[in-house]
Amino acid sequence: MRALLVVNPRATATTERSRDVLVRALESAVELTVRHTERRGHATALARAAAESGVDVVVTLGGDGTVDEAVNGLMTAPAALTGPAAYRLPALAVVPGGSTNVFARALGLPRDWADATSVILDGLRDGRHRVIGLGRADDRYFTFAAGLGLDAAVVRRVEQARLRGRPPTPGRYMRATVGQFLTGVDRRDPPMTLERPGEPAEAGVGTVIVQNTAPWTYVGDRPVDPNPDASFDLGLDILALRRLEVFGTARTVTQLAWRSGDPHGKQVLRLHDLAEFTVVSSRPQAFQLDGDYLGERQKVHFVSVPSALRVIC
């Protein structure tokens, strides 16, 4: 069995020594090639090239951004013409090496990279895998979540702070959320409209969170779960806020942070198991996929892609 290990050398949860241990462990089970990412988007190119060369498994060591890039590389590689879609491409294995590792944890993998590696090695030896669905936003795939508006603007603020050497701690996310909410222009004039085939449009939306699985994210050890029924085995789920009023938004944030999901109220719109929908905005909105800020958009078409990928877990 041939495998490619894609290593993000900036992964925050591992050291050079631990990466060497990981390489030796994987070499005991597969014929391994190791490549390090050198720039943003590099994991996409590496995974696509691996798929084109006939590699059986792509293993990532990094955070959710590295996983997202590798998945996009796999999903855009030329695939075999026969067999179920998920079996035409290499399988994916994820060793958690970032700060949050939402995707790996949603798969049920241990948070510790060494423990997760043991699970992956057992899966490789036993031929064990899971087939999962993905989300697609226009031409880009995502594994666990997407966002437009307030959610993505918070991600942008945290990424800007990270570039200044400030780590993405739970406290920093909270401060970014409060700061963006108080200064954002969309609080008083929500610009987005949610469009679904055959359904009335939902106008006056201030932020949209899209989930491909549950939870949406983690704050430390605590899952934040606005749509607890979201699943890799179903379509996409939505949490949208129709208005960003101070009291209503504070209540929703409290429900998310200190209760086990189930946000509700007049401003809350939740939709489950959607095959496709479009978000249109009257002005550019911050946009994120899998926790990576991707600029601003005024229109994004979302599609659920069922049974898209094999994952070793």
Secondary structure, 3 states (H helix, E strand, C coil): CEEEEEECCCCCCCCHHHHHHHHHHHHCCCEEEEEECCCCCHHHHHHHHHHHCCCCEEEEEECHHHHHHHHHHHHCCCCCCCCCHHHCCCEEEEEECCCCCHHHHHCCCCCCHHHHHHHHHHHHHHCCCEEEEEEEECCEEECCEEEEEHHHHHHHHHHHHHHCCCCCCHHHHHHHHHHHHHHCHHHCCCCEEEECCCCCCEEEECEEEEECCCCCEEECCEEECCCCCCCCCCCEEEEEECCCCHHHHHHHHHHHHHCCCCCCCCCEEEEEEECEEEEEEEEEEEEEECCEEEEEEEEEEEEEEEEEEEEEC
